[in-house]
Amino acid sequence: MYENKVDKICGTKCSSNSLLAGLIFDDKNSLMTPSHSNSHKRRYRYYVSTALKNYNDSKVGTISKIPAGEIEKFVVETTKEFLQDKGQIQKLVKDFKVSKQNKLIYTAQNIEDYSDPKLIRAIICKIVISKNLIEITLNENSLINVLNTLSNNQKFVIPDKREKFNPITITKKIKITQSSRNDNILILNAKEYDIPEPNPYLVNAIVKSYYYHKQIQAGRTIEDLQSEEGFKGSKYIRNILNLKYISPTLTKQILTGTQPKDLSLQKLIKISGY
């Protein structure tokens, strides 16, 4: 049910009633307002920085335009994750009696529709998007009120934005990629997205290989390098020298951390020996 609701709210055929209208800002605090384009008989919704629309380049943030479906789905899923986190809700309701705490926690974990626009607009007061981060600020007072009313099978109301409240800020690291096929941007939770990290042992071996070759070209011998490194034999020096001849593609993968995960120095030396 939740996934279907997200599709209805966030899909390309959605009406102009955008879920996050009035809530989403770029990282220069410019409001991002709903917009759309038509392509191949399909309608694509976006949120666009008002600074961009007004040609005020100095006020445009690092992200000036984002597909509505992507950001809406991300916000709904992040909000659901927070509400279903027992530890997070426990901290908010700790001043209630234990029985009341348990009731509110259960309510938060079992909301019928986390993508309900009324729910989203009742508990979220601001969303700020940048190239690497999304910050979602929740209204703690309203959140507790919503849980109270839902636990008693009552209807909740969207709070007056002018009222003071205690903010809860959820910060998510993200990666934003652009698809060359349909020009859509995909928001990827960096926590779930494997950001490559170079293997220091492999990188060091590649660097040493180039260093050894440079020394040989300068007239030094393997024995000289062996003495410099304090090795009794020359096997290590010779093995590292061979790494100079691995493919440029593999070298680049090692330096950027995108090599096969099971590639060890021993395997690399074996490859270079062929």
N, C-alpha and C positions, 0 to 999 in steps of 0.2 A: 504494500500500500504506500509506504514511504517513498520507494523508488518511483512508483508511478506518479505520485504527486510532484516529485522533483521534476520529472519529465514534463508534466503539464505546466509547471511554473517556469521552468528554465528552457524549454525547447524553442526551436526557431519559429514555431507557429504561435507562440504565446501572444496574448493581447498586450496592449501598451501599459497595463497595470504592472509595472516592474516592482519586484519584491523589495529591492533595496533603495528605491527612490527616496532621496532626502537623507540617506544614511551613509552613503559611500563618498569618500574624499580621496584625492591623491595626496602624496607626501609633502605637498606645499600648501595643504589645507584648502585646495580648490574643490568645490563640490563637483561630483561627477553625476551628470544627469542622463536619463534614458534617451537613447537614439536608436535608429534602425536603418538598415539598408536592404534592398531587394536584389536578389541574384538568382537567375534560373528559376523564377516563379516561387522562390522561397524567401522568407523574411528572416533576417538576422538581427537580433537585438544586441545593443551595446550600452555601456555606460561611458560617457565621454566627458573629460574635464571641461568645465565651463570656461576655464582660462584658454583652452585650445579653441573653443567655439568663439571666444571673444578676441582671438588673435593677441592674447597677452602672454607672449612667450616666457617672460620672466616669472610668471606664476604657474607655469605648467610643470607638473611633477615628473618623476622618472617613468611613470606609467600614465599615459594620457587617454588611453582607450582600452577597454577590456570587454570581451564578450559577456553579455549578461548571464547566459546559461552557465558559463564556467565559474564565475565569481559567486553566483547565487547558490550553485550546488556546493561549492567549497564552504561557504558560510553556513549553510544548513548542516552539512556534515560535521563541521567543527563545533557548532553549537550543540548538536546531538551528542558528540563525543564528550563535551564538557558536562552536560546534564546527566549523562549516564555514568560519570565518574563519581563513585561513592565518596571518595576522599574529598573531592572538591565541594560537593554539596554538604558533606558533613561539617566542613569548616564554616559554612554559611548559616547552618541551622543549629549550631552547637549550644545556643542559649535556650533552646526549647527543651521540654521534657523528652526523655529517651523515646517514649512511645510516639510522640509527635515528630521527632527527628526521623524515626524509621518510616513513618507515614509519608513524610515529605521526600525522603530519599527514594522510596518506592515510586512515588508519583513522578519524580524527575526521570527515573529510569524507564517508565512505562507510558510516556505521553503518546497518545494515539497517532499524532501527526506532527513530527518535528519541523515540517516544512510549511506549517500553517502560517500564512502571512501575518495574521493577528498575533500569533505567538512571537514570531521573529521581531515584529515591530514593537512589541511590548517589552521585550527584555534587552534588545540591542539598541544602543543609543548612537554609536558611531563605528564606522569601519574605515580604516586608512590603509591604502594599498601603495606599495612601492615595488621596486624591481626585485628585491630579495625578501621582503617581509609583508605580512598582512597582520594588522592589529585590529582585533574586534573588541570593542568596549561594551561590556554588559552593564545594565543598571541593577545593582544588587537589590535595592529596595523593591523594585518592580518584579525581579525574579522571585524573591521570597513571596511576594503577594500573589504572583501567578501560581506558584506551587500550592499555596494555601487555598486559593479558590478552586483549583483543579482537584485537590485532595478532598474537597467538600462538594464536588460536582456542581460548582457554581461557575458563572461566566466572569472572566476577568476583563478589565478595561485597559486600553493603552494609556500610559501615564502622560501627564503634561510635561513636555520637554523642558519647560522653564523651572520645574521643581528641582531642588537640590537632591543629589543621590550619591551613593558610594559606588565608585566605578570599579569594575573588574576587567582587567585588560588581558586578553588572550593573544599572545604573540606567536605567529607561525612563520618559520622560515620556509620560503618557497623557491621554486625554480619555474621560470616562465619560458616556454618554448613556442616558436611559431612554426606551424605546419605549412610547408610550401604547397601542399595540395589544395587546401581550402582557406588558407590565410587565417585560420582560427588560432587563438592562443590557448594553450593548455596550462592550467595551474597545477603544479605538482608539489605535494607536501614534501619538503626537503627531508623530513624525518624518515619518510618512507622511500625516498629516492636516493639511490646509491650514488653519492658524490665521490668520484674516483680520487684515491689518495695514492701517490707514488710509493712503491716499496723502496725504502731507503737502501736496502742491501743491493737490490738490482741497479738502482740509480748509481750508487757508489761504484759498482763494478763497471758500468758503462763509462763513467767519468775516468776511472783508473785506466781503462783500456785506451782511451784517447791520450791520456797523459803518458802512458808507457810508450805508445807509438811515437809521440812527439819527442820523447827522450831518445828513442832508438834512432830517429831521423837526425837528431842532433849529435849522434856519434857515440852515445853510451851503449853499453852491452847489457844483455840479460843478467850477466853476473853482477854488473854495477847496480842494477835495479834490485836484484836479489839481496845484495849487501845493504842497500838503502832501506829495504823493508824488514831486514833482519830475518830472512828466511834461510833455512838450511839447504833446501832444494829449489829448483827452478820451475817445478810443475805449476804452481799457482800463477807465477808471472806469465808463463806460456799460455795457460788457459784464459787468463784475462786478456792477453793480447789478441786471442782469437775472436773475442767478442766484438772487435772492430769490424768484423766481416758479417755480422748478422744483418738481416734485411733492414733497410731504413724504416720500413713500416713498424717492425717490431721494436726498433730503437725508440721511435716516437711514442709507441704505446707504453713502453717502460717509463719514459720520462714524464708522461701525462697520467700514469696510473691506470691505464685502460688495457693493460696486458691481461692474458688469461689469469684467473684468480689462482690457479694451481701452479703457476710458473715459479719455480724456485731457482736459486742460483745454480744448483747442480744440474737442473734440466736445461737451463740456458747454456751452460758450458757444453753440455752434451749436444745441443742443437748446433752450436757454433763449430763443433768438431767435424760435422759432416761436410 
